Amino acid sequence: MLLLTATLALLLNTTAFAAPRDELLAGYAAAAKSADPAFAGFSATRGEAFHRQSFAGGKADTPACTSCHAKDPRTSGQTPAGKAIDPVALSASPGRYADPAKVEKWFKRNCNEVLGRQCTAQEKGDWLSFMISQ
């Protein structure tokens, strides 16, 4: 009985986190469709490529997401100052991406540092889709 109760609690907790992520992705999809009527959905494959890509527009010490977040998103990363960063993969950090304001805060900061600009809605949705798939 205890195992059943624990399993149900975990499922309910996971479901509670899913709704804000789904709403976030729906908002990004609407914005991406508005920016590009040919938008056909997010891609975890594009998100992975984006995560690993180096950019020239941001800060020199953070040219890619992987500068701070690990190449394997299921493992911890580290800032240039040495501060540990929890894994960004949903499987390793189930509560991640449940607070849309927090997600937007980190996209704003990290996109500016890595790309030197804000991420597009499609970039956010693709990257988030990759992290959810991990």
C-alpha positions in Angstrom: 0.0 0.0 0.0 2.8 2.4 0.8 4.4 1.8 -2.5 1.1 2.5 -4.3 0.7 5.7 -2.3 4.3 6.8 -3.1 3.8 6.0 -6.8 0.5 7.9 -7.0 2.1 10.9 -5.2 4.9 10.9 -7.8 2.5 10.7 -10.7 0.4 13.6 -9.3 3.5 15.7 -8.7 4.8 15.1 -12.2 1.4 15.9 -13.7 1.3 19.2 -11.7 4.6 20.2 -13.3 3.5 19.2 -16.8 0.7 21.8 -17.1 2.9 24.9 -16.8 5.4 23.4 -19.3 2.6 22.6 -21.7 1.3 26.2 -21.4 4.8 27.6 -21.9 5.3 25.5 -25.0 1.8 26.5 -26.3 2.8 30.2 -25.9 6.1 29.7 -27.7 4.2 27.9 -30.5 1.8 30.7 -30.9 4.6 33.3 -31.0 6.6 31.2 -33.4 3.6 30.8 -35.7 3.0 34.5 -35.5 6.6 35.2 -36.5 6.6 32.5 -39.2 3.3 31.3 -40.6 5.2 28.2 -42.0 6.1 27.1 -38.4 5.2 23.4 -38.1 6.1 22.6 -34.5 9.1 22.3 -32.3 11.9 19.8 -32.8 14.0 18.2 -30.0 16.6 17.5 -32.7 16.9 21.2 -33.5 16.9 21.9 -29.8 19.9 19.6 -29.3 21.8 21.2 -32.2 21.1 24.7 -30.7 22.3 23.5 -27.2 25.6 22.4 -28.7 26.1 25.2 -31.2 28.7 27.9 -30.7 27.7 31.5 -31.3 29.8 34.6 -31.8 27.4 37.3 -30.6 27.5 36.8 -26.8 30.1 36.9 -24.2 33.5 35.4 -25.1 33.6 33.0 -22.1 30.1 31.6 -22.9 29.9 30.9 -26.7 27.5 28.0 -26.2 24.8 26.6 -23.8 27.4 23.9 -23.1 29.8 26.5 -21.8 27.9 26.3 -18.5 25.4 23.5 -18.9 27.0 20.1 -19.5 27.1 18.6 -23.0 25.0 15.8 -21.5 22.0 17.7 -20.1 21.4 15.0 -17.5 24.6 16.0 -15.7 25.4 19.0 -13.6 27.1 22.0 -15.2 29.2 24.9 -13.9 29.4 28.6 -14.4 32.6 30.3 -15.4 32.9 31.4 -11.7 32.7 27.8 -10.6 29.2 27.7 -9.3 27.4 24.4 -9.8 24.3 24.3 -12.0 21.7 21.5 -11.6 21.1 19.3 -14.7 18.8 20.9 -17.3 17.3 17.6 -18.5 13.8 17.1 -17.2 14.6 13.4 -16.3 17.3 14.6 -13.9 15.5 17.7 -12.5 11.7 16.9 -12.7 10.7 20.2 -11.2 12.5 22.3 -13.8 10.4 24.4 -16.2 7.3 24.4 -13.9 7.5 28.1 -13.2 7.1 30.1 -16.5 8.5 33.3 -15.0 11.6 31.6 -13.9 12.0 29.9 -17.3 11.7 33.3 -19.0 14.2 34.9 -16.6 16.8 32.3 -17.4 16.1 32.4 -21.2 16.5 36.2 -21.1 19.8 36.0 -19.2 21.3 33.0 -20.9 20.3 34.0 -24.5 21.9 37.4 -24.1 25.1 35.9 -22.7 25.4 33.2 -25.3 23.8 34.7 -28.4 24.1 38.4 -27.6 20.3 38.7 -28.2 17.0 37.3 -27.0 16.2 33.8 -28.2 13.3 33.4 -30.6 10.1 31.6 -29.6 11.1 28.7 -31.9 14.6 28.5 -30.4 13.1 28.4 -26.9 10.5 25.8 -27.8 13.1 23.6 -29.6 15.5 23.8 -26.7 12.8 23.1 -24.2 11.6 20.2 -26.2 15.1 18.7 -26.2 15.3 19.1 -22.4 11.9 17.5 -21.9 13.0 14.6 -24.1 16.1 14.0 -22.0 
